[in-house]
Amino acid sequence: MVKWHRVTPQVYQALVKVKDELPDSFFGQLEWMNRRSRLAHLTMSSWLAKTSQSLKAQGIEFISLKGIGLSKQLYGESGYRQSGQSH
């Protein structure tokens, strides 16, 4: 259900505080999913930064309306909201 609703980072942040009270197999899988999500966000952040630099070098302004750009605006960091490609 966490994966389906793309809320891995939020669930991980909430449950990491009580991980000792959870089954190891459950928390291990959640931790793996969170790492995978963070890696995908790093990859997308790198791509967005390169794209931004290329567009700015050509005098083209743009705004990011979805994905990591929206996550950064809503949560203050890009990895806290999963995007379509990061599940």
C-alpha positions in Angstrom: 0.0 0.0 0.0 2.9 2.4 0.8 4.4 1.7 -2.7 1.0 2.0 -4.4 0.2 5.4 -2.9 3.9 6.6 -3.3 4.2 7.7 0.3 7.4 5.8 1.2 9.4 8.8 2.5 6.6 10.0 4.7 5.9 6.5 6.2 9.6 5.8 6.6 10.0 9.1 8.5 7.1 8.4 10.8 8.1 4.8 11.5 11.9 5.1 11.8 11.2 6.5 15.4 9.6 3.2 16.4 11.6 0.8 14.2 12.5 -1.4 17.2 8.8 -2.2 17.8 8.3 -3.3 14.2 9.1 -6.7 12.6 12.6 -6.6 11.1 11.4 -7.9 7.7 8.8 -5.1 7.4 11.1 -2.3 8.4 13.9 -3.7 6.3 11.7 -3.7 3.2 10.5 -0.1 4.0 14.1 1.0 4.5 15.1 -0.5 1.1 12.1 1.2 -0.6 13.1 4.5 1.0 16.7 4.2 -0.2 15.5 3.3 -3.7 13.2 6.4 -3.7 16.0 8.7 -2.5 18.4 7.4 -5.2 15.7 8.0 -7.9 15.2 11.5 -6.6 19.0 12.2 -6.6 19.1 11.0 -10.3 16.1 13.2 -11.2 17.5 16.2 -9.3 20.8 15.9 -11.2 18.9 15.7 -14.5 16.8 18.8 -13.6 19.8 20.8 -12.6 21.6 20.0 -15.9 18.4 20.8 -17.9 18.0 24.0 -16.0 21.6 25.1 -16.7 21.2 24.2 -20.4 18.0 26.2 -20.7 19.4 29.2 -18.8 22.5 29.2 -21.0 20.2 29.7 -24.0 18.2 32.4 -22.2 15.1 30.2 -21.7 13.3 30.6 -18.4 11.2 27.7 -17.1 9.3 26.6 -14.0 9.0 23.1 -12.7 5.3 22.3 -12.0 5.5 18.7 -11.0 7.8 16.1 -9.5 10.9 17.1 -7.7 10.4 20.8 -8.3 6.9 20.6 -6.6 8.3 18.5 -3.8 11.0 21.1 -3.1 8.4 23.9 -2.9 6.0 21.8 -0.7 8.4 20.1 1.7 11.6 22.0 1.4 13.4 19.0 -0.1 13.0 17.1 -3.3 13.2 13.6 -1.8 10.2 13.8 0.5 7.5 13.4 -2.2 7.7 10.5 -4.6 7.4 11.2 -8.3 6.0 8.9 -11.0 9.4 7.5 -11.9 10.7 6.9 -8.3 8.6 4.0 -7.1 
